[in-house]
């Protein structure tokens, strides 16, 4: 072997060692980003001031068993322990100028997707038609100091939609939900809705978005689809499309809903019971070449504003 050949071999070996070292250093950071652990009980605010699961799911007699009033169908859906009857048949005008009017179901035993996805949520989070509940109308994350981003300010973040400090029963400043709040057709981007479920076409802008973030609010879930289907066969937004009421601080990826192609089985920071990686505490931690998980979550449905829909494919997501 000549001196030149020997030098080249040494150089190749050094490059391999350097690459291995780089991977070893990179893996702990990657794993940290995927193995988030909560500092509080993951049920968070839904511990209901110590009442726990029984604050929402009464083992016996529904809302009557929780010491509240109730209709004849009290507790007939998910053992529901709050009195939802004041909301039965009510019209709630969501969104800009109240454009998205949702007529709530006539009872909780109707079997409608709107019952578990909207009505039961409002039985606690309305604060107008159903004012008698255990809530303080003050974000739990803010109360206990989990929300550290100072741009939220010092004012209390309300948790009652119909009693938020504006006029009583004002839902025009709340994201639309219900039969009229349909999810836009995104098939031109590669997100296809057929046979009442979504699929992603490989090699499309939406597929690239899934590779950079994921699609936790729209991917067919382990238990059910997270959105509703209206009589016209169109998917629509439920409260439970964006929120998982049982886990406030952690999102667990799955094989059906991987995050950034992780294959499932990893854990990410989330806040406000958001059904996907969603971390608002990135103040001062982002640069111009990165996207926050809070932004990416919304782009699942509002895809026209996504990087990938605008021929910008290499912006990584910062999760925590």
N, C-alpha and C positions, 0 to 999 in steps of 0.2 A: 504493500500500500504506500502510495506516495504521500509526501507531507501535505499536499493539497487535499487528497482524498481523506486523509486522517482529520484534517481541519474541518472539512465538510461534515464528516460523521459526528465529530464532537459538537458542531453547531446544531445539527439535527437533534442530537440527544438533549442539548440544552433547551431547544425549543419545546420538545416534548415535556421535559421537566417543568418548564415555565407554564405550559398549558395546564398540566395536571395541578400545579400549585394554584393557578388561577381558578380552576374548577373547585378545588377544595375550599378556597376562600369564598367562592360564590355560593356554594350549596348552603352553608349555614344561614346566609341572608335570605336565600330563596325559601328555605324551610321555615324561617321565622315569619316570613310573609304569609305562610300557609298553615301555621299551627297556632293561631291566636287563641289565647285563653282569657276568659273574663275575670275581672276583679270583683264582680258581684254575682249573686245568684242570677242565672240567665233569664229567669222569669221576670226579673226586674220589677217595674211598677205594677205588674199584674199579680204580684203577691198580695195585692189588695189589703195593705196595712195589716198583714198577718193572717188574713182569712185564707190566703192561698188559693188553691184551685176551686174551693167551695165558694169563693167570692163570685165566680161566674157559673160554675157547674154545681148546682145543689143536688146532693145525693138523693134527696127525697122531696117531692112536692113542688119543685121548681121555685119560682119567686116567692111563693107562700112559705116554703120551707126556709127561705132566707129572711123572713120577717117583713117582706114587702107585700103589696097588693099584687093581684094577678088576674089574668083572664082564665077561662075554662081550659085553655091549652097550655097553661103554665108548665114549663119544664118538659114539654113534649118534643123539643128539639135540643139535642146535646145536653139534656138535663139543665136547661138554662135557668139560672137563679136570679136574674134581674127581671123586673117588670117591663116588658117591651110593649105592652098593650096600648099605651098612649100614642105609639107610632103607627099602629095598624091603619093602613089605607091613607096615610098622610102623604101629601105632595111636598117634596123637598126640591128646591130650585138651586142646583149647583152651578159653579163656574161663572164665566164672564156674563154679567147681566142676568144670571139665572137661566141661561139658555138650555141647560141640561136638566130637565124636570124629571125626577124619579118618583113614581107613585109606589110607595112601599107596600109590601104584601099585607093581606088582610089578617094574617095570623102567622104564628111560627110553625104551625103544623102543615102548611101548604106544600112543603117540599120544594119550593122555589130556591134557585141558587142565590137569590137576593136575600133570603133569610139568614143563612150562615155568613154570607159575604158582605152584607150591608146592615140589615135590620138589627141583628144582635150587637153589632159594633156600636150602632147609634143608641142602643138601650143604655149604654154607659156614656158614650162620647157625644151625645146630643146636648144635654144641659139646658134645653129649652122646653121641649115637650116632655122630656123625661129628666127633670131636675133632681130627683131624689136618688142619688147614688153616692158612692164613697169617695169620689174624686175631688182633688184640690184645685183642678184647672191650672196646673203648674208642672211643666216638664220634669219628669223624674230624673233624667240625666243631668238636667240643670240644677236641680235641688241638691243632689249628692256630689256634684263637682266632676262628673264624667265629661261634661261638655266644656272643653278648655279653650276653644276658639273664641277669642275676645270680640270678633266681629259680630257675634250674635247679640252683643250688648248686655245690659244688666236687667232689662225688663223681663218679666215672667213670660215664658212661652206658653200660650194657652193650650189646653188639651180637650176643651169642650168646643165642638164645632159651632153649635148654635148659641153659644154664650161666651164669645171670645173677647168681649170688651167693646164690640161695635154694637149695632142694633140687634135686638133679640131675634133669634132665629135666622140670622144672616148666614147663608151658605154660599153666597156668590163669590166669596174669597176662598172657597175650598175646591180642591181638585174634583172634577166631575166623576161620579160613579153611577152605575145603573144602566138600564137597557138602552138609553140614548147616548151613553158615553162609549161609543164603539171605538175599537182600536183601528187605526188607519191601515189600509192595504199597503204592505211593504214588499209585495212579491217582486217588484222591479229591482229591489235590492237583494233578493235572495231569501227572504223570510216568507214562506208559503203557508197559508192556512187552508187546510182541506180535511174533510172527515172529522171536523170539530177539534183539530189539534194543529199545532205549528210544527214545521220542519224547516231545516236550513239547507239550502242548496250549496254544495261544495264549490269553492272557487269564486264565490260572490262577495260583494262588499259586506253583507251581513255575516257571512262565514268568517271573514277577517275580523270583524267586530267581536264575534264569539271567541276567536283565538286570542284577542287582546284583553277581553273582559269576561264575557259569558252571556247568558240569557236567563237568569234565574227567575224572573217574573213571568216568562213566557214558555219556558221549557216544560214539556209534560212532566208533572211531578210524580213522586213515588205514590202518593195517595190519590191525587185528583189534579185536574187542570186548574190553575190558579185564577182563571178568568171565567166569566159567564158566557153563555151563548143565547142571544136573543131570538125571538120568534122568526126573524128573517135569516137566521143562521150565521149572524155576524158575532164575533167575539167582543165582549164589552168589559169594562174595568169594574172590579169589585174592590172593596177596601182591602180584601185579602190577596189581591193581585200584587200590591206593593208591600203589604205588611204580613208578618207571621206573628200572631198574637201570643205565641207561647215561648218565643226566644227573643229577648230584647237586644242582646249584646254580641251574639255570635251567629255567623252564617256558616252552615256546614255544606260543602259541595258534595255532589253525588255523581254516580256514573251517568245518570239521566240529565244532570245539570252541572257539568264541570265548570270550573272557573279557570279561565286562561289555559284550558287544555290540561288541567291537573289530573283528570281521570276520576276524580271523586275522592272523598275521605279526608279532606283538608278543611281547615277552619279559618275564617276571616272575620275581621272586626266589622260590626254593624251597630247602628244606633237607631233609636225610635222604632224598634221592632221591624225595621225594613227587611224585606224578603230578598236579601242579596248583600254582597259586600258594599258597605256604605259608611265611610269614615270621614266625618266633618272636621276632625282634629288634625288637619294637615297644614295649618297656618305656618308659613315660613319654610315648608318642607317640599314644596313643588317647584320645578323649574319649567321653562317654556316648552320643553320637549316632553312633558308628561301630562297625563290626564288623571284627575281625581276620581276615585271610585264613586263619589257622590254624583259627579257629572255623568259617568258612564251608566249608572243605574237608570237614570231618566232617559238616556238615549236608546234604551231597548225598544221603547215605543215611539219616541220622538227621534227617529233615526235620521231624518233629513238634516239634523244638526250634528250628526256624528262625524268624526274624522273620516271614517271609512267611506261614508256617503259622499265625501268631498275630496276623494282621491288622495287621502293622507292616511297611509296604512301602517306607519311605523311608530306611532305614539304609544308608549307603554302606559299601563294603568298603575298608579300608586295606590296600594290597598291600605297600608298603615306605616 
